[in-house]
Amino acid sequence: MSVESELQRIVDGLSRRLQRSVMIDDTEGRLLAHSPLIGAVDQRRVDVILKRHASAEGMARSRTFGIAEATGPVRIPAHPDSEWLARLCVPVRCQGELLAFLWLIDPDASLAEPECGAAEFAAEAVGYLLHGQRVAEANERERQRDLMPRLLCDEAGLRAQAALDLVRGGHFVAGAEVAVMVAELAAGPGPTPDEAAAALQLGLDLVCQGLARRRYLTHIQPGRGVLLMAPDPAATGPGTLGGLAERFHEMLLRASANDARDGWRVALGGTRPSLSEAATSYQQARLALQVARAIPSFGSVVAWERLGVYQTLAQFPFERLAPSALSPGLGRLLESVEFGWLAGTLESYLDHAGDARATARALGLHRGSLYYRLRKIEEVARVELRDGEQRLALHLGLKLARLVGALPPERTL
């Protein structure tokens, strides 16, 4: 039986015995379980059930009566300026650790010692249950931490065994497609390694709230966070992989201190047919981050599937993509002190498949001005733009130039 079912069984049993409604929320005010509404009920109880979370005002008021420090039942008087009824709060503890609160509305203080004893007994059972859940979750996270590096490594045998262990151990659903997201800090001043790790953990926790259990895995590496997903084929909008990548980025920004001014980048790898092939999606996401670092116009959230020609170019070793690898014609153009800025015009022209009208519109130029620039490009680079082979070499060269930093943004206008 699941923890949720056991909690519900305890709550319903206590509710039947005392003939009044029972509610349990965690220390952050999140609703864990509640019984049917029996007897006196106030608006605060209804609001918590509807919103699945206690209000900040209600939590603050209750804590002023010492419920977080108490080891036994605490009576909370009615609120004089609202319809909040008096209630009994029983702290839920296990091995001294505060885990939750059990609530009973008691407007006339009719809960006597036997009823309070029954509530304490129920709270003790809830404490053992929640503590056991925490231990199990900690063990599961530890096992995942052991297996994730193997799942994402270069050795096929280790990947296959890690995938098998994750599925057999109940950590991940069997037979599902997978995709991997990788997050890293953008360049520039940012948090310390410990602060970055804390932000990654919190960001991962936040983005995973509401996701189906056994359909995701998380992993934190130095300066990098990994979220492995089994996507829901029926998902739309925020539930799609692209939507989750955007949400992951948003949660990381929320989780970071103000000194992470340049924020985070999140990259989404391609979808793979099985968990044992997740390493391919992981590598794709890392390559996409590498491209985004070199070409900021890709933005803070980049998907492997949208890299176009950079999918191919990014798989070459970046350290070997030196400016000397560019075509001679493009090299002459970039080296020209007077006309090097025309490389941006050439790139736009080639990106638009040689469509002069579309290029002029994109650059905000009169078509006559564009033709002048194209003639000057041919003259300086000593190329013929009508030659398909030369155009291909120039186009690839421009993309390579972006990756190696030979075409800075200010020279592309």
C-alpha positions as CSV (number, residue, x, y, z in Angstrom):
1,M,0.0,0.0,0.0
2,S,1.3,3.5,-0.9
3,V,2.2,6.1,1.7
4,E,-0.7,8.2,0.4
5,S,-3.1,5.4,0.9
6,E,-1.8,4.7,4.4
7,L,-2.1,8.4,5.3
8,Q,-5.7,8.4,4.1
9,R,-6.5,5.2,6.0
10,I,-5.2,6.8,9.3
11,V,-7.1,10.1,8.7
12,D,-10.3,8.4,7.9
13,G,-10.1,6.1,10.9
14,L,-9.5,8.9,13.3
15,S,-12.3,10.9,11.7
16,R,-14.8,8.1,12.2
17,R,-13.7,7.6,15.8
18,L,-13.9,11.3,16.8
19,Q,-16.8,12.2,14.4
20,R,-15.1,15.3,13.1
21,S,-12.9,16.2,10.2
22,V,-9.2,15.6,10.3
23,M,-6.4,17.2,8.2
24,I,-2.7,16.7,7.9
25,D,-0.3,19.1,6.3
26,D,3.5,19.2,6.2
27,T,5.8,21.7,7.8
28,E,5.6,23.9,4.6
29,G,1.8,23.9,4.7
30,R,1.2,21.5,1.8
31,L,-1.9,19.3,2.3
32,L,-1.0,15.6,2.7
33,A,-4.4,14.1,3.6
34,H,-7.9,15.1,4.8
35,S,-11.0,13.3,5.8
36,P,-14.6,14.1,4.6
37,L,-15.9,17.3,6.3
38,I,-17.7,16.3,9.5
39,G,-19.0,18.6,12.2
40,A,-17.9,22.2,12.5
41,V,-15.9,23.5,9.6
42,D,-14.6,27.0,8.9
43,Q,-13.5,28.8,5.8
44,R,-9.8,28.3,6.5
45,R,-10.3,24.5,6.4
46,V,-12.2,24.7,3.1
47,D,-9.5,27.0,1.6
48,V,-6.7,24.6,2.5
49,I,-8.5,21.7,1.0
50,L,-9.4,23.6,-2.2
51,K,-5.9,25.1,-2.7
52,R,-4.0,22.1,-1.3
53,H,-1.9,24.5,0.7
54,A,-2.3,26.5,3.9
55,S,-2.1,30.3,3.6
56,A,1.0,32.1,4.7
57,E,-1.1,34.1,7.2
58,G,-2.6,31.0,8.7
59,M,0.7,29.2,9.0
60,A,2.3,32.3,10.7
61,R,-0.5,32.7,13.2
62,S,-0.5,29.0,14.1
63,R,3.3,29.0,14.7
64,T,3.0,31.8,17.2
65,F,1.4,29.3,19.6
66,G,4.5,27.1,19.5
67,I,3.3,24.2,17.4
68,A,6.8,23.8,15.8
69,E,8.4,23.3,19.2
70,A,5.7,21.3,20.9
71,T,5.8,17.6,21.5
72,G,2.2,17.2,22.4
73,P,-1.2,18.7,21.4
74,V,-1.5,22.5,21.2
75,R,-4.8,24.4,21.3
76,I,-5.2,27.2,18.8
77,P,-7.9,29.7,19.9
78,A,-10.4,31.1,17.5
79,H,-9.4,34.2,15.5
80,P,-11.2,37.2,16.9
81,D,-11.4,39.0,13.6
82,S,-12.4,36.2,11.3
83,E,-14.5,33.0,11.1
84,W,-11.5,30.8,12.0
85,L,-12.7,28.3,14.7
86,A,-10.6,27.0,17.5
87,R,-8.7,23.9,16.7
88,L,-6.3,21.3,18.1
89,C,-2.9,20.8,16.5
90,V,-0.9,17.7,17.1
91,P,2.7,17.9,15.9
92,V,3.8,14.8,13.9
93,R,7.3,13.8,15.0
94,C,9.6,10.8,14.6
95,Q,12.9,10.4,16.4
96,G,12.4,14.0,17.5
97,E,12.2,15.4,14.0
98,L,9.1,17.5,13.1
99,L,7.5,16.1,9.9
100,A,3.9,17.4,9.8
101,F,0.9,18.7,11.7
102,L,-2.4,16.9,12.4
103,W,-5.4,19.2,12.8
104,L,-8.8,18.9,14.4
105,I,-11.4,21.7,14.6
106,D,-12.6,21.9,18.2
107,P,-14.7,25.1,18.7
108,D,-16.1,24.1,22.1
109,A,-13.0,22.4,23.5
110,S,-14.9,19.2,23.7
111,L,-11.9,17.0,22.8
112,A,-11.1,15.4,26.1
113,E,-8.1,13.4,27.1
114,P,-9.2,10.1,25.5
115,E,-9.8,11.9,22.2
116,C,-6.5,13.8,22.4
117,G,-4.8,10.5,23.1
118,A,-6.3,9.0,20.0
119,A,-5.1,11.9,18.0
120,E,-1.6,11.6,19.4
121,F,-1.6,7.9,18.6
122,A,-2.6,8.6,15.0
123,A,0.1,11.3,14.8
124,E,2.7,8.8,16.0
125,A,1.6,6.4,13.2
126,V,1.8,9.2,10.7
127,G,5.3,10.1,11.9
128,Y,6.6,6.6,11.4
129,L,5.0,6.5,8.0
130,L,6.5,9.8,6.8
131,H,9.9,9.0,8.4
132,G,10.0,5.7,6.5
133,Q,9.1,7.5,3.3
134,R,12.0,9.9,3.8
135,V,14.4,7.1,4.4
136,A,13.2,5.2,1.3
137,E,13.4,8.4,-0.8
138,A,17.0,9.0,0.5
139,N,18.0,5.5,-0.3
140,E,16.5,5.8,-3.8
141,R,18.3,9.1,-4.4
142,E,21.6,7.5,-3.2
143,R,21.0,4.5,-5.6
144,Q,20.2,6.9,-8.4
145,R,23.4,8.9,-7.7
146,D,25.4,5.7,-8.1
147,L,23.7,4.6,-11.3
148,M,23.3,7.9,-13.2
149,P,27.1,8.4,-14.0
150,R,27.1,4.9,-15.5
151,L,23.9,5.5,-17.4
152,L,25.5,8.6,-19.1
153,C,29.0,7.2,-19.6
154,D,30.7,6.2,-22.9
155,E,30.8,2.5,-22.2
156,A,27.8,0.7,-23.7
157,G,27.9,-2.3,-21.4
158,L,27.8,-0.1,-18.3
159,R,25.0,2.0,-19.7
160,A,22.9,-1.1,-20.5
161,Q,23.4,-2.5,-17.0
162,A,22.6,0.8,-15.3
163,A,19.4,1.1,-17.3
164,L,18.4,-2.5,-16.3
165,D,19.2,-1.8,-12.6
166,L,17.2,1.5,-12.6
167,V,14.1,-0.3,-14.1
168,R,14.4,-3.4,-12.0
169,G,14.9,-1.3,-8.9
170,G,11.6,0.6,-9.5
171,H,13.4,3.9,-10.1
172,F,12.3,4.3,-13.7
173,V,9.4,3.2,-15.9
174,A,10.2,0.4,-18.4
175,G,10.0,0.7,-22.2
176,A,9.7,4.5,-22.4
177,E,11.3,6.9,-24.7
178,V,13.7,9.3,-23.0
179,A,15.2,12.8,-23.4
180,V,17.8,14.6,-21.3
181,M,18.0,18.3,-20.3
182,V,21.3,19.7,-19.1
183,A,21.6,23.1,-17.3
184,E,24.7,25.1,-16.6
185,L,25.6,28.6,-15.6
186,A,26.1,31.1,-18.4
187,A,29.4,32.9,-18.6
188,G,30.1,35.8,-16.3
189,P,30.2,36.4,-12.6
190,G,28.0,34.0,-10.7
191,P,27.6,32.0,-7.5
192,T,30.2,29.9,-5.7
193,P,30.3,26.1,-6.5
194,D,28.3,25.4,-3.3
195,E,25.7,28.1,-4.2
196,A,25.4,26.8,-7.7
197,A,24.9,23.2,-6.5
198,A,22.2,24.4,-4.1
199,A,20.5,26.3,-6.8
200,L,20.6,23.3,-9.1
201,Q,19.1,21.0,-6.5
202,L,16.3,23.5,-5.7
203,G,15.7,24.1,-9.4
204,L,15.4,20.4,-10.1
205,D,13.2,19.9,-7.0
206,L,10.9,22.7,-8.2
207,V,10.6,21.6,-11.9
208,C,10.0,18.0,-10.8
209,Q,7.0,18.9,-8.6
210,G,3.9,17.3,-10.2
211,L,5.8,15.0,-12.5
212,A,4.8,11.4,-12.5
213,R,7.0,9.2,-10.3
214,R,9.3,6.9,-12.1
215,R,9.2,9.0,-15.2
216,Y,12.2,11.2,-14.4
217,L,15.7,11.0,-12.9
218,T,18.0,13.8,-11.7
219,H,21.7,14.1,-11.3
220,I,24.0,17.0,-10.2
221,Q,27.5,17.3,-11.6
222,P,30.1,20.0,-10.8
223,G,28.5,23.1,-12.3
224,R,25.9,21.2,-14.2
225,G,22.4,19.7,-13.5
226,V,20.8,16.9,-15.4
227,L,17.1,16.0,-15.8
228,L,16.2,12.8,-17.6
229,M,12.6,12.5,-18.6
230,A,10.2,9.9,-20.1
231,P,8.0,12.4,-22.0
232,D,4.2,12.0,-22.0
233,P,3.2,11.7,-25.7
234,A,-0.2,13.3,-24.9
235,A,1.3,16.3,-23.2
236,T,0.7,19.8,-24.6
237,G,2.0,23.3,-23.8
238,P,4.0,23.4,-20.5
239,G,3.9,19.6,-20.2
240,T,5.9,19.1,-23.4
241,L,9.6,18.6,-23.3
242,G,10.1,22.1,-24.6
243,G,7.7,23.5,-22.0
244,L,9.6,21.7,-19.2
245,A,12.9,23.0,-20.5
246,E,11.5,26.5,-20.3
247,R,10.2,25.8,-16.8
248,F,13.5,24.3,-15.7
249,H,15.2,27.5,-16.7
250,E,12.7,29.6,-14.9
251,M,13.0,27.6,-11.7
252,L,16.8,27.9,-11.8
253,L,16.6,31.6,-12.0
254,R,14.2,31.6,-9.1
255,A,16.5,29.4,-7.1
256,S,19.6,31.5,-7.7
257,A,20.9,34.4,-5.7
258,N,21.0,37.9,-7.3
259,D,24.7,37.6,-8.2
260,A,23.9,35.0,-10.9
261,R,23.3,38.0,-13.2
262,D,23.8,36.2,-16.5
263,G,21.5,33.3,-15.3
264,W,21.4,29.8,-16.6
265,R,21.3,28.0,-19.9
266,V,19.3,24.9,-20.4
267,A,19.7,22.5,-23.4
268,L,17.4,19.7,-24.4
269,G,18.8,16.7,-26.2
270,G,16.9,14.6,-28.7
271,T,14.4,11.9,-27.8
272,R,15.9,8.4,-27.7
273,P,13.9,5.1,-27.9
274,S,15.1,3.6,-24.6
275,L,16.8,4.4,-21.2
276,S,20.0,2.6,-22.2
277,E,20.4,5.2,-25.0
278,A,19.9,8.2,-22.7
279,A,23.7,9.0,-23.0
280,T,23.1,10.0,-26.7
281,S,20.5,12.6,-25.7
282,Y,22.8,13.7,-22.8
283,Q,25.7,14.3,-25.2
284,Q,23.4,16.1,-27.6
285,A,22.3,18.5,-24.9
286,R,25.9,19.2,-23.9
287,L,26.8,19.9,-27.5
288,A,23.8,22.2,-27.8
289,L,25.1,24.1,-24.7
290,Q,28.5,24.4,-26.4
291,V,26.9,25.9,-29.5
292,A,24.8,28.3,-27.3
293,R,28.0,29.5,-25.6
294,A,29.6,30.3,-28.9
295,I,26.4,31.8,-30.5
296,P,24.3,33.6,-27.8
297,S,21.5,34.3,-30.3
298,F,20.3,30.7,-29.6
299,G,19.1,32.0,-26.3
300,S,19.0,30.6,-22.8
301,V,16.9,27.5,-23.7
302,V,18.2,25.6,-26.7
303,A,17.1,22.3,-28.2
304,W,19.3,19.9,-30.2
305,E,16.5,19.4,-32.7
306,R,16.6,23.2,-33.6
307,L,20.4,23.5,-34.2
308,G,20.2,23.0,-37.9
309,V,23.6,22.6,-39.5
310,Y,25.2,23.1,-36.1
311,Q,24.1,19.6,-35.2
312,T,26.8,18.4,-37.7
313,L,29.4,21.0,-37.0
314,A,29.2,20.7,-33.2
315,Q,30.2,17.1,-33.4
316,F,33.7,18.1,-34.7
317,P,36.2,18.7,-32.0
318,F,36.0,22.5,-31.3
319,E,39.7,22.7,-30.7
320,R,40.3,21.7,-34.3
321,L,37.9,24.2,-35.8
322,A,40.6,26.8,-36.2
323,P,40.1,29.9,-38.5
324,S,42.6,28.2,-40.9
325,A,39.8,25.6,-41.6
326,L,37.7,28.3,-43.3
327,S,37.5,28.5,-47.1
328,P,40.1,30.9,-48.6
329,G,37.5,33.2,-50.0
330,L,35.8,33.6,-46.6
331,G,39.2,34.1,-45.0
332,R,40.0,36.9,-47.4
333,L,36.7,38.6,-46.6
334,L,37.1,38.3,-42.8
335,E,40.7,39.6,-43.0
336,S,39.6,42.7,-45.0
337,V,39.9,45.7,-42.7
338,E,37.6,47.7,-44.9
339,F,35.0,45.1,-45.9
340,G,35.1,42.4,-43.2
341,W,31.7,43.6,-41.9
342,L,30.1,42.3,-45.1
343,A,30.3,38.8,-43.8
344,G,27.0,39.4,-42.0
345,T,25.4,40.4,-45.3
346,L,26.8,37.2,-46.9
347,E,25.5,35.0,-44.1
348,S,22.0,36.5,-44.3
349,Y,22.0,36.1,-48.1
350,L,23.0,32.4,-47.8
351,D,20.6,31.8,-44.9
352,H,17.8,33.0,-47.2
353,A,18.9,30.6,-50.0
354,G,20.1,33.4,-52.2
355,D,16.7,35.2,-52.2
356,A,17.7,38.8,-52.7
357,R,14.2,40.2,-51.8
358,A,14.0,38.2,-48.5
359,T,17.6,39.2,-47.6
360,A,17.1,42.9,-48.3
361,R,13.9,42.8,-46.1
362,A,15.7,41.0,-43.3
363,L,18.6,43.5,-43.3
364,G,16.4,46.5,-43.8
365,L,18.3,47.4,-47.1
366,H,17.2,48.7,-50.5
367,R,17.7,45.9,-53.0
368,G,20.2,48.0,-54.9
369,S,22.3,48.4,-51.8
370,L,22.2,44.7,-51.3
371,Y,23.4,44.0,-54.9
372,Y,26.2,46.5,-54.3
373,R,27.3,44.6,-51.2
374,L,27.1,41.2,-53.0
375,R,29.3,42.5,-55.8
376,K,31.8,43.8,-53.3
377,I,31.8,40.4,-51.5
378,E,32.6,38.6,-54.7
379,E,35.4,41.1,-55.5
380,V,37.0,41.0,-52.0
381,A,36.6,37.2,-51.5
382,R,37.3,36.4,-55.2
383,V,34.3,34.1,-55.4
384,E,31.3,33.7,-57.6
385,L,28.0,33.5,-55.7
386,R,26.3,31.8,-58.6
387,D,28.6,28.8,-58.1
388,G,26.8,26.3,-55.9
389,E,30.0,24.7,-54.7
390,Q,31.5,28.0,-53.6
391,R,28.3,29.1,-51.9
392,L,28.2,25.8,-49.9
393,A,31.8,26.3,-48.8
394,L,31.1,29.9,-47.8
395,H,28.0,29.0,-45.9
396,L,29.6,26.2,-43.9
397,G,32.6,28.5,-43.3
398,L,30.4,31.2,-41.8
399,K,28.9,28.7,-39.4
400,L,32.3,27.4,-38.5
401,A,33.5,31.0,-38.0
402,R,30.7,31.5,-35.5
403,L,31.7,28.4,-33.5
404,V,35.4,29.4,-33.3
405,G,34.7,33.1,-32.6
406,A,36.1,34.4,-35.9
407,L,32.8,36.1,-36.6
408,P,31.9,38.2,-33.5
409,P,28.3,39.6,-33.4
410,E,29.4,43.2,-34.0
411,R,30.8,42.2,-37.4
412,T,27.7,40.5,-38.6
413,L,25.5,43.7,-39.0
